[in-house]
Amino acid sequence: MSKNGALLEVENLRKYFPVKGGVFQRKVADLKAVDGISFHVNKGETLGLVGESGCGKTTTGRCIMRLIDITRGKVYYQGTDMGKLGGRKMREMRRHVQMIFEDPFKSLDRSMTAGEILAEPLQVHHLVKDDKCQERVGELLTMVGLEPYMAERYPNQFSAGQRQRIEIARVLALEPDFIVCDNPVALLDVSVQAQIITMLENLQEELKLTYLFIAHDLAVVRNICDRVMVMYSGKIMESAQTDELFDTPRHPYTEALISAVLTPDPNVERDRQVIILPGEMPSPITPPSGCRFHTRCSKVTDICQEQEPEFRNIGGDHWIACHHA
């Protein structure tokens, strides 16, 4: 895949979790959450990462952030191998690479006020003088659509949407360039989702941000993302520019996902043919041989069961892992 202008590059990323059993809790197998994926994120773009629950999306984001150790592979930020950074260097890197978590009620310390939550990264990284900290906290709250006086409130005194705004403000406190957005609107009402998405788009334009946007809602992804990657059972199945992927999906799994997206047009909705996939996603402990999707694919042949498809370019910036594309 082209890497011109890439801010972040991921090469052959693998994350295996040990499965232990027996009296002595010895390792008996590996849970292959992410199993050899490569991609890049260009500066200033929003790259979407979609797929079913359990496919490895969030694990990918956490590996990029080094919140969990990588089993194998490399993550480069502006050419720097993040896996080789020690404690102090990694703390400096976190000023540039940040993550918005899915559930702000779990990621925000409920014993701290909103002001204390936002002041903490400013103090840890020595970004402002003590006498200017409160002023900067007010600026951050205003930036995400809240009022400075709300700094005295605790997380449980905010609505879900307001808590997510505080989570975003905490990320912005470090003035990062790249943000992993892990299902940032999944737990919000539809009207609040629209407000948060609009705010993220405005912040991206204003602050020149780059996003990896992890989500389940394909309608949201189509609205905000420049490119989209489709993930299944720890593998990338397809990647393309957003409109091309939604208008001409080439992988059977992508076709099934997009067929399930609701549309506001009653005429289109009436004629929409939903593709129902049989069975469930295979176990990441014992994934099937060949193509991971062959156990649920209507186009499966012998080669699909025996040989893993190469992730290859089929024209332009359209990439796919399928023998029959």
N, C-alpha and C positions, 0 to 999 in steps of 0.2 A: 504494500500500500504506500502511496506517496507520502513523504514526510516533510515536504516543503512547508516551512512555517510552523512546524510542530512545536508546541509548548511542552507537551507531555508525550512520552513514548513508552509503550508497554511491550515487552518482548518475551514471548513464550511463558507467560505467567501461569504458575501452578500453585494451588494451595490445597494440600491434603491434610485432613484432620485424622489423627490416629484413633482407631476404634479398639477399645480394650475389652478383654473378657477373661473369664476364669477366676480362680481363687486369688491369684497373684496380680490380677489386672494387667496382664501383659498385652502388648499390641498384637492384634489378630488380623487387622485389615486396615486399609486406608479409605476414608471418605473423601472422594475426589470432588471437592466443591467447585474448584476452577481447575481446568485440565488442559493448559497449553493454549492460551489466547494471546494474540498480538494486535495492537491497534495504536493509533496516535490521536491526539486532540490538537487541532490547530489553534493558534493564538486568536482570541476573539470570537471563536465559534461556540455553539452549544451542541455537544454530541450526546444523543440519547442512547440509553441502554435499557432494552425492554426484554420481557420474557416472563414465564410463569414463576410463581413463588417457589423458591428452592433451586432455581437454575444457576445461582452464583453471582447475581448482580451486586448485592450488598457486600458480599465477600470480596469481590473485585475492588469496590470502592475502599473498603477497609485495608486491603493490601496496598493500594496506592498511597493511602495515608500512613501506612506502617503502624496502624493500630493493632494489626496482627502480623506475625512473621510470614514471609513468603517461603514456600517450600522450594521452588525453583523459579528462575526467570529474572528479569531486570525491569526496573521502573526508572526512567530517566526524566528529570525535570530540567529543561533548558540544557540538556547534555550532561547533567550531573547525575551519577548513579546514586539514587537515594538509599539503596541498600548498604552502601559503604559509609554512610554518615554516622558519626558517633553522637553521643548525647547532646553536646553543645551545638554541633553543626546541624543536627536534626531539629533542635529547638529553633534555630535561626531559619531553617527551611520552612517550618510551620507558619512563619509569617507570610509565606508566599502560597502555601497549599493548605486549604482549609476544607471543612466538611460540615454541611447542614444535615442534621440527623432527622429521621422520620418522626420520632415521638419526642417533642420538646419537653413534655412533662417528666420524661425519664432522663433526658440529657441535661436539664437545668437543675441545679442544686436547690432543693426546696427550702433549705435553711438560710439561704442568702436572698437578699432583695435583688430586684432587677439591676439597681445601680451597682451593687457589689459584684454581681455576675459580669457586668460590662467593664467594670473597673479592673477586675483581676487580670485579664490579658494585657491591658495597658500598663499595669504595674510590673508584671512578670517580664515583659519585653522592654520596659523602660521607655515607652513611647511618648509619655507626657510627664511633665513635672507634677508633683502632688497637688499643687495649688490650681492646676489646670484640669485635673482629672474629672471633677464633677461637671465642668463645662463641656468636656469632650463626651461624657456619658449622655448629657442632654442632647448634643448634636447627633449622636448615634441613634437615640430614641426617635428624634425628629426625622432622621433619614429613613426610618422604616415605618413612618406613619403613626408614631405614638407621641405622647406628650412628655416633656421633661419631668413633670411632677410625679409621673408613674414610676420613677426610679425608686421610690420608697416602698413600693408594693412587692409582695412575695409572689412566686410563680402561681400558687393556687388562687390568687386573687385576679388572675387574668383569664380570658377565654382562650380556647385552643388556638385560634388564629393569632391572638395577641402574643401568646407564648412562642409561636413560631416566628413572629416578628422579632422578639427578643433574641431567639436563637440566631436569626440572620444578623441582627445587630452585633452580637458577640463575634460572629465570623468576620464582619466588616471592620471590627475594631483593630484588627491586625493589618488591614489594607492589603489583602491577598490579591494575587493575580489569577489563581486557579481555584475553583470551588467544586467539590464533589457534592451534588445535591441528591441525597438519598431519599427518594419518595417524599419530598418536602411538603406535598399537599395531600398526601394519601388519607390523613385522618381528619381532614377539614371538610366543612360543608361546601357545596358547589359554588355558592356565591363568594365565600371566603377564598376558595381555591383560585377563582378568577382574579381577585385582588392581589393575592400573593404572587401569582404568575406574572401579572402586569408589573408589579413592583420589581421582581427579579429581572424582567426584560429592561425596565428603565434603569436599574442599577448597573446592568451589564453595559448599556450604552454610555452611561455617565462615567463609570469607573473603569471602563475597558476590561471587563472581566471575561474569563473563559470558564465554561461549565461542562462537567460531565453530569448529565441529568438522568438519574435512575428512576424508573417509574413503571407502574402497571397500566396506567390510563393512557391508551394510545391516542385518544383525542387531545389530551394535554401535550403529549410528545409531538404530535404533528403541528401544534400551534407554536411551540417554543423552540424546537430543535432544527438545526441546519442539516445534520446527518443523523442517521439512526443505525444502531447495531442490534440485531436480534440474537438473544442468547438462549441456549437450550442445554440443560444437563451439563453445565460447565464448559460448553463450547460456543463459539460464535458461528451462527448458521448463515447469516446474511448481513450485509452492510451496504448502504447506499445513501445518496442525497434524499432528504425526507420526502419530497414530492414523488420522486422516482420510485422509492420503496413502497409508498402507499398506493400509487397509481398502477405500477407494474411489478408486484412482488413475484419473485422467481422461485423461492423455496416453498415447499408445501407447508412447512410450519408457519412461515410468515403469512402465507395466504389464509391459513386458519385463524391466526390472531387478528388479522385485519378484517376478516369477514364478520367477526363478533363485535366490531365497533359500531355503536349506535350513531345514527345521523339525524339531524333536525328536520330533514326534508321528508315529509310523509310519503311522497311518491317513490323516492329512493328506498326508504325504509320498508315499504310494502314489498318491493321486489328483491330485497336483500336476501341472499342465500347464505346462511350460516353453516360453516363447515364444522361438524362435530367430530373431534378426534377421539378414537377409541382408546380405552385404557388410561394409564397415568404415566407421568414422567418416570423413567427407570431409576432404580436406586443408584445413588452416587457411590455406593460401596461396591456394587457389582454391575457397572455399566455394560450394556451390550457391546458385542464386537461390531466392527465396521462403523456405519453411520449411527450415531446415538439415537436418531429419530426413526430408524427403520421399523421399530416395533409398533409404531402408530401411523406409518405413512401408507397412503393408498397407492403410491407409485413404486413401492419397494420391489427390487429384483435381487438376484443372487449376489451381485457385486456390492449392493448396499449392506448386506449382512456380513460380508467377508472383508471388505476394504474400506478404511476410513477415507472419506472424500477430502481432497485437497481444498483449502480455502483459496479460491482463485478468482482472478479478475475476468469478468464477462463483458467488459466494455465500459469506458468512462471511469467513474469511481464506484462502480457496482461490483461487489465481491460476494461470493457465495460458496458454501460448502455442500455441494450436491452433485452426485454423479450424473443426474439427468437434466440439469439446468440447460 
